[in-house]
């Protein structure tokens, strides 16, 4: 049904409102599951390391915003290519789409290798710059070093998964991300602890602690990347490699991909840089506050990941509708996906408010951390609806190739609202103040993105991309 509806979209056939909603739901559910699997991996690491004590938990929490920074920049490098592939698939220019895919592996993988070297070089000094105490800095450095060196595997996994999604195949990436969660559990059991018993079977352990958590996640991601590449390059009906088709660098396509990716990369730098600054604001509040902040961020992400899944589906739908010249559907799909995301995250925000203590208790047995983490998590519940609006609308704009203005809006929202408010309130209200600043900023951001979606300027970007495709 899903592929048939996408074919109808590409061929210019009419689609009813019910069919469009069905298509949105069918594309969204697998990507939601994939996004949630990422968070479950964070839960796994945080929960397992949380058993070792607050200091070990804080060592991961200290550098978590920095890992998001590097991971986000890698993701941005892939975005420019996946958007183009979706648009050329929509235009039924499959050979061009495959050539862009091949170009993406060369360019994006080289970029991730450069980032890995930069991250590895910075790993020793970073925890100290972030304000970490002597007891947590060594483990934080090791964790960040392993993460940095695993960036090429992350890039390949994200790129291959993004290409499959651009072709309309959401199911395979979601299944592989779920598998990655299972692998993460197995590798963590073997690497973090001295030994463990599972279902009556004794498993040996390397007893590496925080370092083991980093290595476990890196290994799980590397295995998943290889499987993702297999399904893309050997099994995908639209994008698998064909005999006689060779890589040909097309400057025009590279320029288009870079034009889309650079604003997204800037956005990731802005967002993750602000997260790093937020960590710097929180770190003077003490080890318990650092750990509670990290766990609350992880717990909250379980609620907003559905928004990112729907946003990914929106990018695919908008990209293919633009490539097919379906301007009649572009705005309609933009609003339908955004409102669907708002509805889903409103429900998840309400659930988060109710279940906050339980969600944090899964990550740490420390009563002080659980109490503080649950309190700030409940503050954030009041921002989930507008956060959804910004996440999904951003996916709509990316599918249209409109990335510059949304990136500037994120810059304004983070650095003119969140950081000043958090810096002002945290010394007075502690961790609660930092999260109040975050809640206010997310509501402001959502309003800005809805205003942009209601206007016509992003549609002009869509029209330009349609002519290029």
C-alpha positions as CSV (number, residue, x, y, z in Angstrom):
1,X,0.0,0.0,0.0
2,X,2.8,2.4,1.0
3,X,4.8,1.9,-2.2
4,X,1.7,2.1,-4.3
5,X,0.7,5.5,-2.8
6,X,4.2,6.8,-3.4
7,X,4.0,5.7,-7.0
8,X,0.7,7.5,-7.4
9,X,2.3,10.6,-5.9
10,X,5.2,10.4,-8.4
11,X,2.9,9.7,-11.3
12,X,0.7,12.8,-10.6
13,X,-2.4,10.8,-9.8
14,X,-4.9,12.3,-7.3
15,X,-4.7,11.3,-3.7
16,X,-7.5,11.8,-1.2
17,X,-7.1,13.2,2.3
18,X,-7.5,9.8,3.8
19,X,-4.8,8.4,1.5
20,X,-2.4,11.2,2.3
21,X,-2.9,10.6,6.1
22,X,-2.4,6.9,5.6
23,X,0.8,7.5,3.7
24,X,2.1,9.9,6.5
25,X,1.3,7.3,9.2
26,X,2.8,4.4,7.2
27,X,6.0,6.4,6.5
28,X,6.2,7.8,10.1
29,X,5.7,4.7,12.2
30,X,9.0,2.9,11.0
31,X,11.0,6.1,11.4
32,X,9.5,6.8,14.8
33,X,10.6,3.3,15.9
34,X,14.1,4.0,14.5
35,X,14.4,7.3,16.3
36,X,13.1,5.7,19.6
37,X,15.7,2.9,19.1
38,X,18.4,5.6,19.3
39,X,17.1,6.8,22.6
40,X,16.8,3.3,23.9
41,X,20.5,2.9,23.2
42,X,21.1,6.0,25.3
43,X,18.8,4.6,28.0
44,X,20.8,1.3,27.9
45,X,24.2,3.1,28.3
46,X,22.9,5.5,30.9
47,X,21.1,2.8,32.9
48,X,24.0,0.4,32.8
49,X,26.6,3.0,33.7
50,X,24.2,4.5,36.3
51,X,24.7,1.3,38.3
52,X,28.3,2.2,38.7
53,X,27.6,5.5,40.5
54,X,26.9,9.2,40.0
55,X,30.4,10.0,39.0
56,X,30.5,7.6,36.1
57,X,27.0,8.8,35.0
58,X,28.2,12.4,35.2
59,X,31.3,11.6,33.0
60,X,29.0,10.6,30.1
61,X,26.6,13.5,30.8
62,X,29.4,16.0,30.7
63,X,30.3,15.2,27.1
64,X,26.9,14.2,25.8
65,X,26.2,17.6,24.3
66,X,29.6,17.5,22.5
67,X,28.8,14.0,21.1
68,X,25.5,15.5,19.8
69,X,27.5,18.3,18.1
70,X,29.7,15.9,16.1
71,X,26.9,13.5,15.4
72,X,24.7,16.4,14.3
73,X,27.3,17.8,11.9
74,X,27.7,14.3,10.4
75,X,24.0,14.1,9.9
76,X,23.9,17.4,8.2
77,X,26.5,16.3,5.7
78,X,24.2,13.4,4.7
79,X,21.0,15.6,4.6
80,X,22.0,17.5,1.4
81,X,22.4,14.3,-0.5
82,X,19.3,12.5,0.8
83,X,17.1,15.4,0.0
84,X,18.4,15.4,-3.6
85,X,17.9,11.7,-3.9
86,X,14.3,12.0,-2.7
87,X,13.6,14.7,-5.3
88,X,15.2,12.9,-8.2
89,X,13.3,9.7,-7.3
90,X,10.1,11.8,-7.3
91,X,11.0,12.9,-10.8
92,X,11.6,9.2,-11.8
93,X,15.3,10.0,-12.6
94,X,16.6,6.9,-10.9
95,X,20.0,6.7,-12.5
96,X,20.8,10.3,-11.4
97,X,19.6,9.5,-7.9
98,X,22.0,6.5,-7.8
99,X,24.9,8.6,-9.0
100,X,24.2,11.2,-6.3
101,X,24.1,8.4,-3.7
102,X,27.5,7.2,-4.8
103,X,28.9,10.7,-4.7
104,X,27.5,11.1,-1.2
105,X,29.5,8.1,0.2
106,X,32.8,9.6,-1.0
107,X,32.1,13.1,0.2
108,X,30.3,12.4,3.5
109,X,32.6,9.6,4.6
110,X,35.7,11.7,4.0
111,X,34.1,14.5,6.0
112,X,33.4,12.2,8.9
113,X,37.0,11.0,8.9
114,X,38.1,14.6,9.3
115,X,35.7,15.1,12.2
116,X,36.9,11.9,13.8
117,X,40.5,13.3,13.8
118,X,39.4,16.6,15.2
119,X,37.3,15.0,17.9
120,X,40.1,12.6,18.9
121,X,42.6,15.5,19.2
122,X,40.2,17.4,21.4
123,X,39.1,14.5,23.7
124,X,41.8,15.1,26.3
125,X,41.1,18.7,27.0
126,X,37.3,18.9,26.3
127,X,36.0,17.6,29.7
128,X,38.2,20.1,31.6
129,X,37.0,23.0,29.3
130,X,33.4,21.9,30.1
131,X,34.1,22.4,33.8
132,X,34.3,18.7,34.8
133,X,35.7,17.8,38.2
134,X,38.9,15.7,38.4
135,X,37.0,12.6,39.4
136,X,34.9,12.5,36.1
137,X,37.3,14.0,33.5
138,X,39.4,10.9,32.7
139,X,36.3,8.7,32.0
140,X,34.7,11.5,30.1
141,X,37.8,11.8,27.9
142,X,37.8,8.1,27.1
143,X,34.1,8.1,26.3
144,X,34.4,11.0,23.9
145,X,37.5,9.6,22.2
146,X,35.8,6.3,21.3
147,X,32.7,8.2,20.1
148,X,34.9,10.4,17.9
149,X,36.7,7.5,16.3
150,X,33.3,5.8,15.6
151,X,32.0,8.7,13.6
152,X,32.7,7.2,10.2
153,X,30.6,4.1,11.1
154,X,27.8,6.5,12.3
155,X,28.1,8.4,9.1
156,X,27.7,5.3,6.9
157,X,24.8,4.1,9.0
158,X,23.0,7.4,8.8
159,X,23.7,7.9,5.2
160,X,22.6,4.4,4.1
161,X,19.5,4.6,6.3
162,X,18.7,8.1,4.9
163,X,19.0,6.9,1.3
164,X,16.6,4.0,2.0
165,X,14.2,6.4,3.6
166,X,14.4,8.8,0.7
167,X,13.3,5.9,-1.6
168,X,10.3,5.3,0.6
169,X,11.7,2.3,2.4
170,X,11.2,3.1,6.1
171,X,10.8,-0.5,7.3
172,X,14.3,-1.8,6.8
173,X,16.1,1.1,8.5
174,X,13.8,0.9,11.5
175,X,14.3,-2.9,11.9
176,X,18.1,-2.5,11.7
177,X,18.0,0.3,14.3
178,X,16.0,-2.0,16.6
179,X,18.7,-4.7,16.0
180,X,21.3,-2.1,17.0
181,X,19.7,-1.7,20.4
182,X,19.8,-5.4,21.0
183,X,23.5,-5.5,19.9
184,X,24.2,-2.6,22.2
185,X,22.8,-4.5,25.2
186,X,24.9,-7.6,24.4
187,X,28.1,-5.6,23.9
188,X,27.6,-3.5,27.0
189,X,27.0,-6.6,29.1
190,X,30.3,-8.0,27.9
191,X,32.3,-4.8,28.1
192,X,31.0,-2.7,31.1
193,X,30.8,-5.1,33.9
194,X,33.2,-7.8,35.3
195,X,30.6,-10.4,34.5
196,X,26.9,-10.9,34.6
197,X,24.3,-13.7,34.6
198,X,21.5,-13.5,32.0
199,X,18.7,-16.2,32.0
200,X,20.9,-18.4,34.1
201,X,23.8,-18.1,31.8
202,X,27.0,-16.6,33.1
203,X,28.6,-14.1,30.7
204,X,32.2,-13.0,31.0
205,X,32.9,-9.3,31.3
206,X,35.8,-7.0,30.5
207,X,35.0,-4.6,33.4
208,X,35.8,-1.5,31.4
209,X,33.0,0.7,32.9
210,X,32.4,3.9,31.0
211,X,34.9,2.9,28.3
212,X,33.0,-0.3,27.8
213,X,29.8,1.6,27.3
214,X,31.4,3.7,24.5
215,X,33.0,0.6,22.9
216,X,29.7,-1.3,23.1
217,X,27.8,1.4,21.3
218,X,30.5,1.9,18.7
219,X,30.5,-1.8,17.9
220,X,26.7,-2.0,17.6
221,X,26.7,0.9,15.3
222,X,29.5,-0.5,13.1
223,X,27.6,-3.8,12.6
224,X,24.4,-2.0,11.8
225,X,26.2,0.2,9.3
226,X,27.4,-2.8,7.4
227,X,23.9,-4.3,7.3
228,X,22.4,-1.0,6.2
229,X,24.9,-0.7,3.3
230,X,24.0,-4.3,2.2
231,X,20.3,-3.6,2.0
232,X,20.9,-0.3,0.2
233,X,23.6,-1.3,-2.3
234,X,22.5,-4.9,-3.0
235,X,18.7,-5.1,-2.2
236,X,17.1,-1.7,-2.8
237,X,14.9,-1.9,-6.0
238,X,15.5,1.8,-6.8
239,X,19.0,2.5,-5.5
240,X,21.0,-0.8,-5.6
241,X,24.2,-0.7,-7.7
242,X,23.8,-1.6,-11.3
243,X,26.5,-3.0,-13.7
244,X,27.7,-0.4,-16.1
245,X,26.9,2.5,-13.8
246,X,30.0,4.2,-12.5
247,X,30.5,7.1,-10.2
248,X,30.5,10.4,-12.0
249,X,31.1,13.5,-10.0
250,X,28.6,16.1,-11.1
251,X,29.6,19.6,-9.9
252,X,26.0,20.9,-10.2
253,X,24.6,18.2,-7.9
254,X,27.4,18.6,-5.4
255,X,26.8,22.3,-5.3
256,X,23.1,21.6,-4.7
257,X,23.8,19.2,-1.9
258,X,26.3,21.5,-0.3
259,X,23.8,24.4,-0.5
260,X,21.2,22.3,1.3
261,X,23.7,20.8,3.8
262,X,25.6,23.9,4.9
263,X,22.7,25.6,6.6
264,X,21.7,22.3,8.2
265,X,25.3,22.0,9.4
266,X,25.2,25.5,10.7
267,X,21.9,24.7,12.5
268,X,23.5,21.6,14.1
269,X,26.5,23.7,15.2
270,X,24.1,26.3,16.7
271,X,21.9,23.8,18.4
272,X,24.7,21.5,19.7
273,X,26.9,24.5,20.5
274,X,24.1,25.9,22.6
275,X,23.8,22.4,24.3
276,X,27.5,22.6,25.1
277,X,27.0,26.0,26.6
278,X,24.1,24.7,28.6
279,X,26.3,22.0,30.0
280,X,28.8,24.7,30.9
281,X,26.0,26.6,32.7
282,X,24.9,23.4,34.6
283,X,28.3,22.0,35.5
284,X,28.9,24.4,38.4
285,X,25.7,23.1,40.0
286,X,27.5,19.9,41.0
287,X,27.7,16.2,40.2
288,X,24.1,15.4,41.1
289,X,22.8,18.3,38.9
290,X,25.0,17.2,36.0
291,X,23.8,13.6,36.2
292,X,20.1,14.6,36.7
293,X,20.4,17.0,33.7
294,X,21.9,14.3,31.5
295,X,19.3,11.7,32.5
296,X,16.4,14.1,32.1
297,X,17.6,15.0,28.6
298,X,17.8,11.3,27.8
299,X,14.3,10.7,29.2
300,X,12.8,13.7,27.4
301,X,14.3,12.5,24.1
302,X,12.1,9.4,24.3
303,X,9.1,11.7,24.0
304,X,10.3,14.0,21.2
305,X,11.9,11.3,19.0
306,X,8.5,10.6,17.5
307,X,8.6,14.1,16.2
308,X,11.9,13.5,14.5
309,X,10.5,10.3,12.9
310,X,7.5,12.2,11.5
311,X,9.9,15.0,10.4
312,X,12.0,12.4,8.4
313,X,8.8,11.1,6.8
314,X,7.8,14.7,6.0
315,X,11.2,15.3,4.2
316,X,10.6,12.2,2.1
317,X,7.1,13.1,1.2
318,X,7.9,16.8,0.4
319,X,11.0,15.9,-1.5
320,X,9.3,13.3,-3.7
321,X,6.2,15.6,-4.2
322,X,8.5,18.4,-5.3
323,X,10.5,16.1,-7.6
324,X,7.2,15.0,-9.2
325,X,6.1,18.6,-9.7
326,X,3.1,18.1,-7.3
327,X,2.9,21.6,-6.0
328,X,-0.8,21.0,-5.3
329,X,0.2,18.6,-2.5
330,X,3.3,20.2,-1.0
331,X,1.6,22.7,1.3
332,X,-1.1,20.3,2.2
333,X,1.4,17.6,3.2
334,X,3.4,20.2,5.1
335,X,0.5,21.1,7.3
336,X,-0.8,17.5,7.7
337,X,2.6,16.1,8.8
338,X,3.2,19.0,11.2
339,X,-0.2,18.8,12.9
340,X,0.2,15.0,13.1
341,X,3.5,15.5,14.9
342,X,2.0,18.1,17.3
343,X,-0.8,15.6,18.2
344,X,1.6,12.7,18.8
345,X,4.0,14.8,21.0
346,X,1.2,16.4,23.0
347,X,0.2,12.9,24.1
348,X,3.8,11.9,24.7
349,X,4.3,15.1,26.7
350,X,1.4,14.3,29.0
351,X,2.7,10.8,29.5
352,X,6.1,12.2,30.3
353,X,4.6,14.5,33.0
354,X,2.9,11.5,34.7
355,X,5.7,9.0,34.4
356,X,8.7,11.4,35.0
357,X,9.9,9.8,38.3
358,X,9.7,6.3,36.8
359,X,11.5,7.3,33.7
360,X,14.4,8.8,35.7
361,X,14.5,5.8,38.1
362,X,15.2,3.5,35.1
363,X,18.4,5.4,34.6
364,X,19.7,5.9,38.1
365,X,19.1,4.3,41.5
366,X,20.3,7.5,43.3
367,X,17.2,9.1,45.0
368,X,18.6,12.7,44.8
369,X,19.2,12.3,41.0
370,X,15.7,10.7,40.5
371,X,13.9,13.5,42.4
372,X,15.7,16.4,40.7
373,X,15.5,14.8,37.2
374,X,11.8,14.2,37.5
375,X,11.1,17.7,38.6
376,X,12.9,19.3,35.7
377,X,11.4,16.8,33.3
378,X,7.9,17.9,34.3
379,X,8.8,21.5,33.4
380,X,9.7,20.4,29.9
381,X,6.4,18.6,29.4
382,X,4.8,22.0,28.8
383,X,6.9,22.5,25.7
384,X,6.4,19.3,23.8
385,X,3.6,20.5,21.5
386,X,5.5,23.5,20.2
387,X,8.7,21.5,20.1
388,X,6.9,19.1,17.7
389,X,5.8,22.0,15.5
390,X,9.5,23.1,15.1
391,X,10.8,19.5,14.5
392,X,8.3,18.4,11.9
393,X,8.1,21.8,10.1
394,X,11.9,21.7,9.9
395,X,11.6,18.3,8.1
396,X,9.1,19.9,5.7
397,X,11.4,22.7,4.9
398,X,14.4,20.4,4.4
399,X,12.4,18.3,1.9
400,X,11.7,21.6,0.0
401,X,15.4,22.5,0.1
402,X,14.6,25.5,2.4
403,X,17.3,25.2,5.0
404,X,18.9,28.7,5.4
405,X,16.0,30.6,7.1
406,X,15.0,27.8,9.5
407,X,18.7,27.5,10.6
408,X,18.7,31.3,11.3
409,X,15.5,30.9,13.3
410,X,17.1,28.2,15.4
411,X,20.1,30.4,15.9
412,X,18.0,33.2,17.2
413,X,15.8,31.0,19.4
414,X,18.7,29.2,21.1
415,X,21.2,32.0,21.5
416,X,18.8,34.9,22.1
417,X,16.3,33.1,24.3
418,X,17.5,29.8,25.8
419,X,21.1,30.6,26.7
420,X,20.4,34.1,28.2
421,X,17.4,32.8,30.2
422,X,19.3,29.7,31.5
423,X,22.4,31.7,32.4
424,X,20.1,34.2,34.3
425,X,18.0,31.6,36.1
426,X,20.4,28.7,36.8
427,X,22.4,30.6,39.5
428,X,19.2,31.6,41.2
429,X,16.9,28.5,40.8
430,X,19.5,25.8,40.2
431,X,18.8,23.1,37.5
432,X,15.1,24.2,37.5
433,X,16.1,27.6,36.2
434,X,18.1,26.1,33.3
435,X,15.1,23.9,32.3
436,X,12.6,26.8,32.6
437,X,14.8,28.7,30.1
438,X,14.7,25.6,27.8
439,X,10.9,25.3,28.1
440,X,10.3,29.0,27.2
441,X,12.7,28.8,24.3
442,X,11.1,25.7,22.8
443,X,7.7,27.3,22.8
444,X,9.1,30.4,21.1
445,X,10.8,28.2,18.5
446,X,7.6,26.3,17.7
447,X,5.7,29.6,17.1
448,X,8.4,30.9,14.8
449,X,8.3,27.7,12.7
450,X,4.5,27.7,12.5
451,X,4.6,31.3,11.2
452,X,7.2,30.3,8.6
453,X,5.0,27.3,7.5
454,X,1.9,29.5,7.2
455,X,3.8,31.8,4.8
456,X,4.7,31.3,1.2
457,X,8.5,31.9,1.1
458,X,9.4,28.2,1.8
459,X,7.1,27.3,-1.1
460,X,9.3,29.5,-3.4
461,X,12.3,27.3,-2.4
462,X,10.2,24.3,-3.3
463,X,9.4,25.7,-6.7
464,X,13.1,26.4,-7.3
465,X,14.0,22.8,-6.3
466,X,11.3,21.4,-8.6
467,X,12.8,23.2,-11.6
468,X,16.2,21.9,-10.8
469,X,15.0,18.3,-10.4
